[in-house]
Amino acid sequence: MLQAGDQAPEFSLPDADMARVKSTDLLRENTVVLCFYPKDDTPGCTMEALEFSDLQPEFEACGATIVGISRDTCASHGAFRDKYGLTMRLLADTDGEVCEAYGVLREKEKNGQRRLGILRTTFIIGRDGIIQHALYDVVPKGHARRMLEILQLR
C-alpha cells in the first residue's frame, strides 16, 4: 500500500469527454486530491462525488484539483457527471492499471461471486509528486469535508 512520503505513480487516462489527462500535467498546476471509487451512479459514490463537487471552490482556494478514478468507461463517467452536475474530473481506468499501481484493487464477494473491485481510497499528492496523505477504505459521507480540512491544515 502506498503511504505518505511515497512517490505517486504517474498516469495518463481519458476523462469523461475522452480527453487524455496526465498526472504530470495536473501536478504542474495544483496539489491533486485523487479519489478512487468503485462505480458511477451508485449511492455511496454519488454521495461522495456530490460532496466533493459542492466543496470544489474551497478545494480550489487551497490550490487543489479534485480527480476521481474508477474502472467505468468514459461514456459512463459522462452520464454520471451530467446526471448530477458533478464538477470534479472523472477519469476512466477501464483496464485497472492505474488502480493496480496505486494498490486500490481488492477482491470482493457479492452474491456468492468473487470479483476484483476498487477499495474507496483517496490520496493527496503534492506538486512534487509525493503522496502527502493516503486514506484507504474511506466512508463516503463527510469524506470530502475531511479531505478539505486536511488541506486547510497544511
N, CA, C and O of each residue as an XYZ file, in Angstrom:
616
protein
N       0.835     -1.186      0.000
C       0.000      0.000      0.000
C       0.883      1.253      0.000
O       1.879      1.332      0.719
N       0.494      2.212     -0.813
C       1.212      3.480     -0.859
C       0.893      4.284      0.394
O      -0.226      4.243      0.906
N       1.886      5.009      0.877
C       1.719      5.806      2.082
C       2.298      7.198      1.861
O       2.938      7.469      0.845
N       2.060      8.079      2.839
C       2.644      9.420      2.795
C       4.151      9.289      2.672
O       4.777      8.476      3.353
N       4.731     10.111      1.783
C       6.165     10.082      1.542
C       6.556      9.281      0.318
O       7.674      9.421     -0.177
N       5.650      8.435     -0.185
C       5.925      7.650     -1.394
C       5.729      8.509     -2.635
O       4.936      9.451     -2.639
N       6.467      8.168     -3.686
C       6.269      8.800     -4.992
C       4.956      8.283     -5.571
O       4.724      7.074     -5.599
N       4.106      9.177     -6.028
C       2.835      8.778     -6.641
C       3.099      8.235     -8.043
O       3.820      8.864     -8.817
N       2.529      7.078     -8.383
C       2.693      6.563     -9.743
C       2.099      7.545    -10.763
O       1.023      8.102    -10.547
N       2.808      7.746    -11.864
C       2.300      8.612    -12.925
C       1.238      7.863    -13.719
O       1.231      6.633    -13.772
N       0.340      8.631    -14.337
C      -0.694      8.011    -15.162
C      -1.110      8.947    -16.284
O      -0.852     10.150    -16.255
N      -1.757      8.357    -17.263
C      -2.369      9.082    -18.369
C      -3.655      8.340    -18.697
O      -3.621      7.201    -19.162
N      -4.798      8.992    -18.452
C      -6.105      8.351    -18.629
C      -7.068      9.302    -19.335
O      -6.891     10.518    -19.272
N      -8.082      8.760    -20.007
C      -9.098      9.622    -20.625
C     -10.138     10.060    -19.596
O     -10.456      9.333    -18.655
N     -10.662     11.277    -19.807
C     -11.729     11.759    -18.937
C     -13.090     11.487    -19.579
O     -13.177     10.802    -20.598
N     -14.134     12.021    -18.983
C     -15.499     11.774    -19.460
C     -15.714     12.251    -20.894
O     -16.607     11.763    -21.586
N     -14.892     13.206    -21.339
C     -15.006     13.716    -22.707
C     -13.948     13.115    -23.626
O     -13.747     13.594    -24.742
N     -13.276     12.072    -23.159
C     -12.243     11.329    -23.877
C     -10.972     12.141    -24.122
O     -10.165     11.790    -24.983
N     -10.794     13.220    -23.370
C      -9.543     13.983    -23.431
C      -8.528     13.288    -22.526
O      -8.866     12.862    -21.422
N      -7.304     13.174    -22.986
C      -6.244     12.499    -22.227
C      -5.762     13.418    -21.101
O      -5.460     14.588    -21.336
N      -5.692     12.889    -19.893
C      -5.263     13.640    -18.720
C      -4.024     12.952    -18.146
O      -4.049     11.764    -17.825
N      -2.942     13.721    -18.024
C      -1.697     13.183    -17.464
C      -1.506     13.720    -16.046
O      -1.724     14.902    -15.782
N      -1.104     12.848    -15.157
C      -0.882     13.268    -13.771
C       0.191     14.354    -13.701
O       0.089     15.277    -12.892
N       1.204     14.248    -14.535
C       2.276     15.245    -14.502
C       1.751     16.634    -14.865
O       2.215     17.636    -14.321
N       0.782     16.697    -15.786
C       0.183     17.987    -16.144
C      -0.654     18.544    -14.997
O      -0.613     19.743    -14.723
N      -1.412     17.677    -14.325
C      -2.233     18.117    -13.196
C      -1.366     18.694    -12.087
O      -1.696     19.723    -11.497
N      -0.249     18.019    -11.808
C       0.612     18.411    -10.695
C       1.430     19.667    -10.984
O       1.953     20.285    -10.057
N       1.548     20.051    -12.247
C       2.243     21.299    -12.572
C       1.475     22.498    -12.025
O       2.056     23.533    -11.698
N       0.160     22.335    -11.932
C      -0.698     23.457    -11.554
C      -1.109     23.457    -10.092
O      -1.152     24.516     -9.465
N      -1.416     22.276     -9.532
C      -2.008     22.206     -8.200
C      -1.630     20.928     -7.475
O      -1.094     19.987     -8.062
N      -1.921     20.922     -6.192
C      -1.968     19.678     -5.432
C      -3.152     18.901     -5.995
O      -4.141     19.497     -6.422
N      -3.057     17.566     -5.997
C      -4.147     16.750     -6.534
C      -4.765     15.910     -5.421
O      -4.066     15.218     -4.681
N      -6.090     15.985     -5.320
C      -6.851     15.106     -4.447
C      -7.386     14.010     -5.365
O      -8.312     14.234     -6.144
N      -6.794     12.829     -5.261
C      -7.079     11.724     -6.179
C      -7.956     10.703     -5.474
O      -7.521     10.022     -4.545
N      -9.202     10.608     -5.932
C     -10.204      9.750     -5.293
C     -10.481      8.537     -6.173
O     -10.955      8.676     -7.301
N     -10.190      7.363     -5.662
C     -10.561      6.124     -6.339
C     -11.891      5.676     -5.757
O     -12.048      5.593     -4.539
N     -12.850      5.386     -6.631
C     -14.180      4.998     -6.157
C     -14.686      3.806     -6.964
O     -14.290      3.630     -8.116
N     -15.559      2.981     -6.373
C     -15.963      1.730     -7.016
C     -16.770      1.848     -8.313
O     -16.442      1.180     -9.293
N     -17.826      2.688     -8.342
C     -18.723      2.625     -9.506
C     -19.553      3.891     -9.636
O     -20.073      4.419     -8.653
N     -19.665      4.365    -10.867
C     -20.518      5.514    -11.170
C     -21.972      5.234    -10.777
O     -22.454      4.106    -10.870
N     -22.647      6.287    -10.339
C     -24.097      6.284    -10.126
C     -24.576      5.223     -9.138
O     -25.664      4.666     -9.288
N     -23.752      4.951     -8.126
C     -24.184      4.098     -7.021
C     -24.331      5.011     -5.806
O     -23.741      6.091     -5.782
N     -25.093      4.611     -4.810
C     -25.395      5.539     -3.709
C     -24.167      6.158     -3.026
O     -24.091      7.380     -2.898
N     -23.220      5.345     -2.593
C     -22.047      5.880     -1.892
C     -21.187      6.748     -2.783
O     -20.716      7.804     -2.362
N     -20.978      6.307     -4.010
C     -20.128      7.065     -4.939
C     -20.783      8.379     -5.340
O     -20.103      9.387     -5.524
N     -22.099      8.365     -5.475
C     -22.820      9.589     -5.810
C     -22.728     10.582     -4.653
O     -22.462     11.766     -4.864
N     -22.948     10.098     -3.434
C     -22.854     10.968     -2.252
C     -21.468     11.610     -2.171
O     -21.348     12.815     -1.952
N     -20.440     10.808     -2.346
C     -19.069     11.308     -2.258
C     -18.790     12.335     -3.355
O     -18.240     13.401     -3.080
N     -19.165     12.021     -4.593
C     -18.907     12.918     -5.721
C     -19.663     14.239     -5.568
O     -19.132     15.299     -5.900
N     -20.888     14.181     -5.069
C     -21.659     15.411     -4.857
C     -21.016     16.283     -3.774
O     -20.956     17.506     -3.905
N     -20.542     15.643     -2.710
C     -19.884     16.415     -1.644
C     -18.608     17.082     -2.155
O     -18.345     18.245     -1.848
N     -17.819     16.345     -2.933
C     -16.604     16.948     -3.495
C     -16.965     18.095     -4.432
O     -16.318     19.142     -4.410
N     -17.992     17.905     -5.253
C     -18.402     18.955     -6.187
C     -18.895     20.192     -5.437
O     -18.577     21.318     -5.821
N     -19.668     19.989     -4.373
C     -20.177     21.119     -3.585
C     -19.044     21.927     -2.961
O     -19.146     23.145     -2.814
N     -17.958     21.236     -2.594
C     -16.845     21.901     -1.914
C     -15.714     22.310     -2.874
O     -14.671     22.797     -2.436
N     -15.923     22.111     -4.161
C     -14.848     22.383     -5.117
C     -14.268     23.790     -5.004
O     -13.046     23.929     -5.054
N     -15.075     24.841     -4.854
C     -14.468     26.179     -4.730
C     -13.505     26.280     -3.542
O     -12.485     26.965     -3.622
N     -13.829     25.604     -2.456
C     -12.965     25.633     -1.281
C     -11.677     24.839     -1.521
O     -10.611     25.225     -1.042
N     -11.777     23.732     -2.262
C     -10.571     22.988     -2.627
C      -9.687     23.837     -3.527
O      -8.469     23.871     -3.353
N     -10.297     24.522     -4.489
C      -9.532     25.382     -5.388
C      -8.839     26.502     -4.618
O      -7.713     26.877     -4.945
N      -9.509     27.040     -3.592
C      -8.906     28.093     -2.772
C      -7.674     27.578     -2.024
O      -6.794     28.356     -1.653
N      -7.618     26.271     -1.807
C      -6.448     25.640     -1.160
C      -5.402     25.217     -2.194
O      -4.382     24.627     -1.838
N      -5.652     25.518     -3.468
C      -4.714     25.134     -4.517
C      -4.770     23.660     -4.862
O      -3.752     23.057     -5.200
N      -5.962     23.075     -4.779
C      -6.116     21.641     -5.038
C      -7.110     21.372     -6.159
O      -8.126     22.054     -6.292
N      -6.793     20.368     -6.956
C      -7.668     19.875     -8.013
C      -8.189     18.505     -7.587
O      -7.419     17.657     -7.136
N      -9.491     18.290     -7.730
C     -10.110     17.007     -7.373
C     -10.253     16.168     -8.629
O     -10.760     16.640     -9.647
N      -9.801     14.908     -8.553
C      -9.897     13.981     -9.673
C     -10.432     12.656     -9.150
O      -9.943     12.138     -8.146
N     -11.435     12.107     -9.829
C     -11.977     10.803     -9.465
C     -11.586      9.769    -10.509
O     -11.587     10.051    -11.707
N     -11.250      8.564    -10.043
C     -10.899      7.469    -10.952
C     -11.705      6.238    -10.574
O     -11.787      5.865     -9.403
N     -12.298      5.614    -11.583
C     -12.929      4.306    -11.411
C     -12.673      3.509    -12.686
O     -12.054      4.005    -13.628
N     -13.148      2.286    -12.702
C     -12.949      1.429    -13.867
C     -14.100      1.572    -14.872
O     -14.168      0.826    -15.848
N     -14.991      2.520    -14.634
C     -16.089      2.773    -15.569
C     -15.558      3.389    -16.860
O     -14.434      3.888    -16.900
N     -16.361      3.349    -17.898
C     -15.979      3.896    -19.203
C     -16.139      5.418    -19.234
O     -16.752      6.008    -18.344
N     -15.584      6.033    -20.259
C     -15.741      7.476    -20.462
C     -17.222      7.838    -20.599
O     -17.674      8.845    -20.053
N     -17.973      7.011    -21.331
C     -19.404      7.271    -21.523
C     -20.152      7.212    -20.196
O     -21.021      8.043    -19.934
N     -19.819      6.241    -19.366
C     -20.451      6.127    -18.054
C     -20.124      7.354    -17.200
O     -20.996      7.894    -16.520
N     -18.868      7.786    -17.239
C     -18.466      8.984    -16.495
C     -19.232     10.210    -16.980
O     -19.681     11.025    -16.173
N     -19.380     10.341    -18.290
C     -20.104     11.483    -18.835
C     -21.549     11.502    -18.379
O     -22.076     12.553    -18.014
N     -22.192     10.344    -18.399
C     -23.585     10.248    -17.962
C     -23.706     10.553    -16.468
O     -24.632     11.249    -16.052
N     -22.785     10.039    -15.668
C     -22.762     10.267    -14.219
C     -22.578     11.758    -13.923
O     -23.312     12.338    -13.124
N     -21.604     12.356    -14.568
C     -21.322     13.783    -14.390
C     -22.543     14.629    -14.748
O     -22.950     15.512    -13.993
N     -23.116     14.339    -15.915
C     -24.234     15.145    -16.403
C     -25.498     14.952    -15.569
O     -26.234     15.911    -15.335
N     -25.757     13.737    -15.121
C     -26.961     13.450    -14.326
C     -26.970     14.243    -13.027
O     -28.015     14.734    -12.600
N     -25.793     14.368    -12.395
C     -25.723     15.006    -11.080
C     -25.056     16.385    -11.091
O     -24.936     17.017    -10.042
N     -24.625     16.854    -12.256
C     -23.959     18.153    -12.336
C     -22.620     18.163    -11.611
O     -22.249     19.166    -11.001
N     -21.898     17.054    -11.676
C     -20.623     16.947    -10.982
C     -19.582     17.857    -11.618
O     -19.554     18.029    -12.836
N     -18.735     18.434    -10.790
C     -17.703     19.329    -11.300
C     -16.309     18.722    -11.225
O     -15.386     19.231    -11.860
N     -16.137     17.649    -10.466
C     -14.823     17.019    -10.395
C     -14.555     16.251    -11.685
O     -15.480     15.734    -12.313
N     -13.303     16.181    -12.069
C     -12.920     15.480    -13.300
C     -12.905     13.982    -13.031
O     -12.319     13.530    -12.048
N     -13.556     13.206    -13.911
C     -13.654     11.757    -13.757
C     -12.816     11.082    -14.837
O     -12.981     11.361    -16.025
N     -11.918     10.193    -14.420
C     -11.023      9.506    -15.341
C     -11.357      8.023    -15.407
O     -11.699      7.399    -14.402
N     -11.251      7.471    -16.614
C     -11.607      6.075    -16.865
C     -10.366      5.193    -16.887
O      -9.503      5.341    -17.752
N     -10.285      4.284    -15.937
C      -9.199      3.302    -15.857
C      -9.799      1.925    -16.125
O      -9.803      1.058    -15.250
N     -10.301      1.734    -17.332
C     -11.058      0.528    -17.647
C     -10.249     -0.763    -17.510
O     -10.810     -1.812    -17.194
N      -8.951     -0.697    -17.743
C      -8.133     -1.909    -17.612
C      -7.585     -2.088    -16.195
O      -6.988     -3.119    -15.887
N      -7.783     -1.097    -15.341
C      -7.377     -1.206    -13.943
C      -5.892     -1.032    -13.667
O      -5.447     -1.276    -12.546
N      -5.114     -0.618    -14.662
C      -3.666     -0.485    -14.461
C      -3.304      0.579    -13.434
O      -2.407      0.370    -12.617
N      -3.984      1.707    -13.465
C      -3.687      2.772    -12.509
C      -4.175      2.358    -11.118
O      -3.498      2.604    -10.119
N      -5.337      1.739    -11.059
C      -5.840      1.235     -9.772
C      -4.850      0.247     -9.165
O      -4.604      0.267     -7.959
N      -4.294     -0.603     -9.992
C      -3.308     -1.578     -9.518
C      -2.035     -0.873     -9.041
O      -1.480     -1.223     -7.999
N      -1.577      0.119     -9.807
C      -0.362      0.843     -9.433
C      -0.522      1.545     -8.085
O       0.443      1.670     -7.331
N      -1.732      2.001     -7.783
C      -1.997      2.673     -6.522
C      -2.424      1.707     -5.415
O      -2.630      2.126     -4.276
N      -2.556      0.431     -5.737
C      -2.872     -0.579     -4.730
C      -4.275     -0.521     -4.181
O      -4.496     -0.839     -3.013
N      -5.242     -0.116     -5.013
C      -6.614      0.030     -4.522
C      -7.561     -1.074     -5.002
O      -8.755     -1.030     -4.706
N      -7.046     -2.056     -5.734
C      -7.894     -3.164     -6.173
C      -7.929     -4.231     -5.084
O      -6.892     -4.620     -4.547
N      -9.124     -4.692     -4.768
C      -9.314     -5.730     -3.757
C     -10.325     -6.745     -4.267
O     -11.240     -6.410     -5.019
N     -10.144     -7.974     -3.850
C     -11.135     -8.993     -4.191
C     -12.330     -8.814     -3.268
O     -12.183     -8.732     -2.048
N     -13.498     -8.757     -3.859
C     -14.735     -8.579     -3.094
C     -15.685     -9.713     -3.440
O     -15.616    -10.295     -4.523
N     -16.569    -10.015     -2.506
C     -17.571    -11.044     -2.762
C     -18.953    -10.418     -2.707
O     -19.288     -9.694     -1.770
N     -19.752    -10.712     -3.732
C     -21.121    -10.214     -3.788
C     -21.987    -11.309     -4.376
O     -21.688    -11.842     -5.445
N     -23.052    -11.640     -3.683
C     -23.967    -12.696     -4.118
C     -23.232    -14.006     -4.402
O     -23.556    -14.723     -5.349
N     -22.250    -14.300     -3.573
C     -21.518    -15.552     -3.715
C     -20.472    -15.564     -4.813
O     -19.824    -16.588     -5.030
N     -20.294    -14.459     -5.505
C     -19.305    -14.390     -6.581
C     -18.173    -13.457     -6.175
O     -18.397    -12.383     -5.616
N     -16.945    -13.895     -6.472
C     -15.763    -13.084     -6.176
C     -15.361    -12.310     -7.426
O     -15.366    -12.829     -8.542
N     -15.014    -11.045     -7.191
C     -14.525    -10.235     -8.303
C     -13.612     -9.161     -7.753
O     -13.628     -8.864     -6.558
N     -12.817     -8.584     -8.637
C     -11.902     -7.525     -8.261
C     -12.634     -6.189     -8.287
O     -13.287     -5.859     -9.276
N     -12.529     -5.429     -7.219
C     -13.190     -4.134     -7.146
C     -12.265     -3.102     -6.524
O     -11.199     -3.432     -6.005
N     -12.689     -1.860     -6.585
C     -11.891     -0.751     -6.052
C     -12.247     -0.506     -4.593
O     -13.418     -0.386     -4.235
N     -11.222     -0.436     -3.764
C     -11.366     -0.027     -2.375
C     -11.387      1.502     -2.375
O     -10.440      2.136     -2.842
N     -12.453      2.088     -1.859
C     -12.585      3.552     -1.872
C     -11.387      4.166     -1.129
O     -11.227      3.977      0.077
N     -10.562      4.893     -1.861
C      -9.295      5.397     -1.342
C      -9.041      6.793     -1.894
O      -9.370      7.083     -3.044
N      -8.457      7.648     -1.074
C      -8.113      8.995     -1.529
C      -6.669      9.311     -1.170
O      -6.202      9.031     -0.065
N      -5.976      9.903     -2.141
C      -4.602     10.348     -1.953
C      -4.548     11.854     -2.155
O      -5.200     12.393     -3.050
N      -3.774     12.522     -1.327
C      -3.436     13.922     -1.582
C      -1.990     13.899     -2.051
O      -1.096     13.434     -1.344
N      -1.778     14.415     -3.266
C      -0.460     14.373     -3.893
C       0.034     15.803     -4.092
O      -0.636     16.626     -4.715
N       1.217     16.082     -3.551
C       1.813     17.402     -3.676
C       2.313     17.655     -5.086
O       2.464     16.725     -5.878
N       2.566     18.901     -5.391
C       3.036     19.267     -6.731
C       4.359     18.606     -7.085
O       4.716     18.520     -8.260
N       5.087     18.138     -6.078
C       6.348     17.433     -6.313
C       6.132     15.952     -6.639
O       7.099     15.220     -6.852
N       4.861     15.502     -6.680
C       4.553     14.116     -6.999
C       4.648     13.173     -5.815
O       4.547     11.957     -5.979
N       4.841     13.719     -4.627
C       4.949     12.900     -3.414
C       3.580     12.848     -2.721
O       2.894     13.860     -2.577
N       3.213     11.647     -2.303
C       1.947     11.470     -1.594
C       2.066     12.107     -0.208
O       2.966     11.783      0.566
N       1.146     13.012      0.082
C       1.124     13.681      1.386
C       0.214     12.958      2.375
O       0.503     12.896      3.570
N      -0.884     12.414      1.863
C      -1.842     11.672      2.688
C      -2.403     10.529      1.853
O      -2.630     10.678      0.653
N      -2.626      9.378      2.504
C      -3.245      8.220      1.868
C      -4.298      7.679      2.819
O      -3.977      7.239      3.924
N      -5.549      7.711      2.393
C      -6.640      7.224      3.235
C      -7.356      6.099      2.497
O      -7.934      6.312      1.431
N      -7.312      4.906      3.073
C      -7.890      3.709      2.464
C      -9.223      3.358      3.116
O      -9.448      3.629      4.295
N     -10.101      2.748      2.322
C     -11.385      2.235      2.794
C     -12.184      3.325      3.505
O     -12.689      3.123      4.610
N     -12.289      4.476      2.857
C     -12.983      5.615      3.456
C     -14.495      5.455      3.368
O     -15.015      4.760      2.495
N     -15.179      6.107      4.283
C     -16.636      6.163      4.288
C     -17.032      7.390      3.478
O     -16.494      8.472      3.715
N     -17.962      7.255      2.522
C     -18.291      8.388      1.648
C     -18.822      9.628      2.370
O     -18.391     10.745      2.083
N     -19.748      9.437      3.299
C     -20.397     10.591      3.945
C     -19.377     11.377      4.771
O     -18.751     10.844      5.687
N     -19.228     12.651      4.425
C     -18.328     13.535      5.148
C     -16.868     13.451      4.727
O     -16.030     14.195      5.236
N     -16.562     12.551      3.805
C     -15.168     12.356      3.395
C     -14.583     13.601      2.713
O     -13.444     13.979      2.986
N     -15.348     14.226      1.843
C     -14.849     15.416      1.139
C     -14.499     16.519      2.139
O     -13.471     17.182      1.997
N     -15.336     16.714      3.130
C     -15.077     17.734      4.155
C     -13.793     17.391      4.917
O     -12.991     18.275      5.219
N     -13.605     16.114      5.224
C     -12.386     15.687      5.936
C     -11.145     15.987      5.100
O     -10.139     16.455      5.634
N     -11.204     15.724      3.798
C     -10.071     15.998      2.916
C      -9.781     17.487      2.861
O      -8.622     17.902      2.865
N     -10.835     18.288      2.810
C     -10.665     19.738      2.784
C      -9.988     20.212      4.067
O      -9.087     21.050      4.025
N     -10.419     19.677      5.202
C      -9.807     20.067      6.475
C      -8.322     19.708      6.513
O      -7.512     20.474      7.034
N      -7.964     18.553      5.967
C      -6.548     18.172      5.904
C      -5.762     19.177      5.072
O      -4.667     19.592      5.452
N      -6.333     19.563      3.929
C      -5.660     20.543      3.070
C      -5.516     21.900      3.756
O      -4.489     22.565      3.619
N      -6.533     22.298      4.481
C      -6.512     23.606      5.139
C      -5.502     23.666      6.272
O      -5.056     24.751      6.648
N      -5.134     22.512      6.822
C      -4.169     22.471      7.922
C      -2.715     22.482      7.439
O      -1.799     22.606      8.252
N      -2.494     22.355      6.129
C      -1.122     22.317      5.631
C      -0.475     23.669      5.756
O       0.687     23.833      5.386
